[in-house]
């Protein structure tokens, strides 16, 4: 088993996650079994309680773990499910160490950062690779070298460098800014960042220099000289238009072969043919459509990053380009005007009452004007609320999450969920089996009666209202195994009006896009063509 460690320097947000995911894909294409560990140095146990404005989307793994959004990138690029152990946080490590101390596992020793915490970190990293019998484990260290929170993790990795001699490779990702005043890239921040890393005892084996422009040979020679890194291992990666280009850029450098040679593995060259096809479709789509994303976190696009990627996966497969129009659901009075001219609408997840009425207005507009719509999780629930209010005539119908005193709680906790004191006790998390009804649109799309999708929600469709809803044209075409929880809804006499209680975006992959996102894009494409044809006909009549 070999290890490739990716650290970051100068500033955060320079693409360590994308680089790690891209290397994972490249190495997988070279017939190696690859696993990834993401180190998040924050004290939180996991990302489950984090504010989307601060941290972006919370990604849910198959076992129900709520994790950093980088885990989503890993899954998408690796085309495999990860689990709790793939995400290490300071909170997790300290909890494990304290639990051992309480059980007496340290035999009365004074518990310290070194060796107890660092030993636990090393054990967990190795355990992931051993459990999956991996050839290579990639380890991404979150944050920037110099952050006090990451010190125990970097110390553990320094020790691994000694213990895994010849089997561990360190990559340092830095930022090389171009100053407007002088118009040239500056390497000094990179030099200082590597100096900081070396002061910890870690000498990088390669440097990936992120910058606005391609660095010339002279600059790379300078970086190599001051950081004691082989010149050919200084890789310049300028800004790219989309993350899907990154694997091709990295694969065309010497880095993959250099890594494999240094850790004693064969290069196993790959043409990356499939990925090149995906990128070609993304860069040169055969058609463009516009889909509005109606949510309250639209100022921070990372809040819906899995949905954004799911649409790109569909483009990679179909060649239909998707322009996303981000619509703030809190601006309720402007919602209808914002929806005009769209080919499709997505109502994504969310919590709490803020921005809810704007989403409901968007759902009503899509239903009445027969615009293709997909509602996911909270979006699924709000389609039920909108239908109950405006079709069933249940004035004030709502979710009991939003209004505990509503007369018509069409979305509510099920009886078995009541009385549970901790909210986490009623949260449905991770992959769950779903039964799909034959003869439904859902069955036509999935092609089977049993599927598995990922969940992150608490409230459910209230069984008391289901019969009345279905008599009036909205049908629940999939349920959980017990038949009590509604999973997919469809609307009669509408080109595409679908809701899923599960997060279909979490299982979307470039090699297998989300079925419901693909269905929305295809429906939006048909809607776009029909609208265009109608416009042409009207033009002819006018002439």
PyMOL commands that set and color helices and strands:
alter all, ss='L'
color gray80, all
select helices_A, chain A and resi 16-29+52-55+70-78+84-86+90-103+113-131+148-163+188-200+217-227+231-233+243-251+255-262+273-283+301-318+332-339+356-368+378-390+415-417+423-426+441-446+463-471+504-507+515-542
alter helices_A, ss='H'
color red, helices_A
select strands_A, chain A and resi 2-8+34-40+59-60+66-67+87-89+136-141+168-175+178-179+184-185+206-211+234-238+287-295+320-328+344-347+372-376+398-399+409-412+428-436+450-457+460-461+474-480+486-491+497-500
alter strands_A, ss='S'
color yellow, strands_A
deselect
rebuild
show_as cartoon
